[in-house]
Amino acid sequence: MTLVELPKSAAAAMPPPRRRVLRWLVGTVVALVLLAGVAFGLAEYYYTTVPIPRDKSGTQQVRAENLRPGVANAIVAAADPDFYQQSSELVWPSSEITKRYAVVAMGMSWDDLDSWRVRVGAHKLEGWYTKAQLLDFYLNTAHYGEGAIGLEAAAMLYVGKHPRDLTVAEAALLAAHLDPVPGDVRAAWNRVLDTMVERGWLYATERAGLTFPATTGG
């Protein structure tokens, strides 16, 4: 017997290599199917236990369609430039703005923004409401700093106007307080306007003529 040879009894007990591979593949597939079934069952259970968040935007209702052109998109540019597009998330897809609103509607902490529960709630919201409705919800519940909650409060605090009277430059100033990148407000204001130009929501020539607005507080 050489070093690489097996006793005849041991060699006879081992299945052919092809059969061993086939058994391994079958076992792996069965295990994956079982794991997928368990994961799907848990996901479905978790999905059904999360209630559909309702409108909690308050009594002061600001609607995007009643604002001057470009004003609502200034808010979108700061909070979620991809809001109007289909989410790229594979599981319970939803927009960033919808998730931000879901946190408020569900009474959760901002630390939970990317949690499964918020993602499920946001996904349900997008199944029940239109993009226009969700944007209205967000406009009325967003935190603009200095204790200003909702566009009405923010507009009165920072520029002393009602939302319907806001200019694009003033809306970009309010939106700058929603910018996820901390830092100088003027720099954030410029980023908002640049994003609007990139997305086709503002002409470059119009953007070039805008100046940083005067503020009344905040």
C-alpha positions in Angstrom: 0.0 0.0 0.0 1.4 3.4 -1.0 1.1 6.6 1.1 -1.9 7.8 -0.9 -3.8 4.6 -1.0 -6.6 3.7 1.3 -7.4 0.2 2.6 -10.0 -1.4 0.4 -12.6 -1.4 3.1 -12.3 2.3 3.7 -12.3 3.1 0.0 -15.4 1.1 -0.6 -17.2 2.9 2.2 -16.7 6.4 0.7 -19.3 7.5 -1.9 -18.1 8.6 -5.3 -16.8 12.2 -5.5 -19.7 13.3 -7.7 -22.3 11.9 -5.3 -20.6 13.7 -2.4 -20.8 17.0 -4.2 -24.4 16.4 -5.1 -25.3 15.7 -1.5 -23.5 18.8 -0.3 -25.3 20.9 -2.9 -28.7 19.5 -1.9 -28.0 20.0 1.8 -26.9 23.6 1.2 -30.0 24.4 -0.9 -32.3 22.9 1.7 -30.6 24.9 4.5 -30.8 28.2 2.5 -34.5 27.6 1.7 -35.3 27.0 5.4 -33.3 30.1 6.4 -35.1 32.2 3.7 -38.5 30.9 4.9 -37.7 31.8 8.5 -36.4 35.3 7.5 -39.5 35.9 5.4 -41.8 34.8 8.2 -40.1 37.1 10.7 -40.1 40.0 8.2 -43.8 39.5 7.4 -44.6 39.3 11.1 -42.6 42.5 11.9 -44.3 44.2 8.9 -47.8 43.5 10.1 -47.1 44.6 13.7 -46.1 48.1 12.6 -49.2 50.4 12.4 -49.6 52.8 9.5 -48.5 56.2 10.6 -51.2 58.8 10.3 -51.2 62.5 9.5 -49.7 64.4 12.5 -48.9 67.6 10.7 -50.9 69.7 13.1 -53.6 72.3 12.6 -51.4 74.8 10.7 -51.6 73.2 7.3 -49.2 74.4 4.6 -49.6 72.8 1.2 -46.8 72.8 -1.3 -49.3 73.6 -4.2 -50.1 76.9 -2.5 -46.5 78.1 -2.3 -44.7 80.1 -4.9 -42.9 78.1 -7.6 -39.6 76.6 -6.3 -40.3 77.1 -2.6 -41.3 73.5 -1.8 -38.4 72.2 -3.9 -35.9 74.2 -1.9 -37.0 72.2 1.1 -36.7 69.0 -0.9 -33.3 69.9 -2.2 -32.0 70.2 1.4 -33.7 67.2 2.9 -34.0 64.7 0.1 -33.0 65.6 -3.5 -34.1 62.1 -4.6 -37.6 62.4 -3.1 -39.4 62.3 -6.5 -37.5 59.2 -7.7 -38.0 55.6 -7.0 -36.1 54.4 -3.9 -33.1 52.2 -4.5 -33.6 50.2 -1.3 -34.4 46.6 -1.9 -36.3 45.9 1.4 -39.2 48.2 2.3 -38.1 51.1 0.1 -39.0 54.6 0.9 -37.7 58.2 0.6 -35.6 60.0 3.1 -38.4 62.6 3.6 -40.9 59.9 4.2 -38.7 58.3 6.8 -38.2 61.7 8.5 -41.9 62.2 8.7 -42.4 58.6 9.9 -40.2 59.3 12.9 -42.5 62.2 13.9 -45.7 60.3 13.1 -44.6 57.2 15.1 -43.3 59.2 18.0 -39.8 57.8 17.7 -36.3 59.2 18.3 -34.2 60.6 15.5 -31.7 58.0 16.4 -34.2 55.5 15.0 -34.3 57.1 11.6 -32.7 54.2 9.8 -34.2 51.5 12.0 -36.3 48.7 10.6 -39.4 49.9 12.3 -39.2 53.4 10.8 -38.4 51.9 7.3 -41.5 49.7 7.6 -43.6 52.7 8.7 -42.3 54.8 5.9 -42.9 52.1 3.3 -46.5 51.8 4.5 -46.9 55.6 4.3 -45.8 55.5 0.6 -48.3 52.9 -0.1 -51.2 54.9 1.4 -50.3 58.5 0.4 -49.1 60.3 -2.7 -45.7 62.1 -2.9 -47.6 65.4 -2.8 -49.3 64.5 0.5 -46.1 63.2 2.1 -44.3 66.4 1.2 -47.1 68.4 2.8 -46.9 66.2 5.9 -43.1 66.9 6.1 -43.4 70.6 5.5 -45.7 70.9 8.5 -43.6 68.7 10.9 -40.0 69.3 9.9 -37.7 70.8 12.6 -36.0 74.0 11.3 -34.0 74.8 14.4 -34.5 77.2 17.2 -37.6 75.4 18.2 -39.4 76.1 14.9 -41.5 73.1 13.9 -43.3 73.3 10.6 -42.8 75.8 7.7 -45.2 78.3 9.1 -43.3 78.7 12.4 -39.9 78.7 10.6 -41.0 81.3 8.0 -42.2 83.6 10.7 -39.1 83.1 12.9 -36.4 83.6 10.3 -37.9 86.0 7.8 -41.1 87.3 9.3 -43.4 86.0 6.5 -46.1 83.5 6.0 -45.1 80.5 3.8 -47.2 81.7 0.9 -45.1 84.9 0.6 -41.7 83.2 0.7 -39.3 83.7 -2.2 -37.0 81.0 -3.4 -34.0 82.6 -1.7 -35.9 82.8 1.6 -37.1 79.2 1.3 -33.5 78.1 0.7 -32.5 79.9 3.9 -35.2 77.9 5.8 -34.1 74.7 4.0 -30.5 75.4 5.1 -31.5 74.5 8.6 -32.5 71.1 7.4 -29.2 70.4 5.7 -27.7 67.2 7.1 -24.2 68.6 6.8 -23.5 70.8 9.8 -21.7 74.1 9.4 -22.2 77.6 8.1 -25.8 78.5 7.2 -24.7 80.6 4.2 -22.7 77.7 2.8 -25.8 75.4 3.3 -27.9 78.0 1.6 -25.6 77.9 -1.4 -25.7 74.1 -1.5 -29.5 74.1 -1.5 -29.6 76.5 -4.5 -26.9 74.6 -6.3 -28.8 71.3 -5.8 -32.0 73.0 -7.2 -30.1 74.0 -10.4 -28.6 70.5 -10.7 -32.1 68.9 -10.5 -33.6 71.3 -12.9 -35.8 73.1 -10.3 -34.1 76.4 -10.8 -32.5 78.2 -13.8 -28.8 78.9 -13.4 -29.5 82.5 -14.5 -32.1 82.9 -11.8 -29.8 81.3 -9.2 -27.0 83.8 -10.1 -29.3 86.7 -9.3 -30.3 85.5 -5.8 -28.8 87.1 -2.7 -28.6 85.8 0.8 -31.8 87.2 2.5 -32.0 89.3 5.6 -33.3 87.5 8.7 -35.5 88.6 11.5 -34.4 86.0 14.1 -33.1 82.6 14.7 
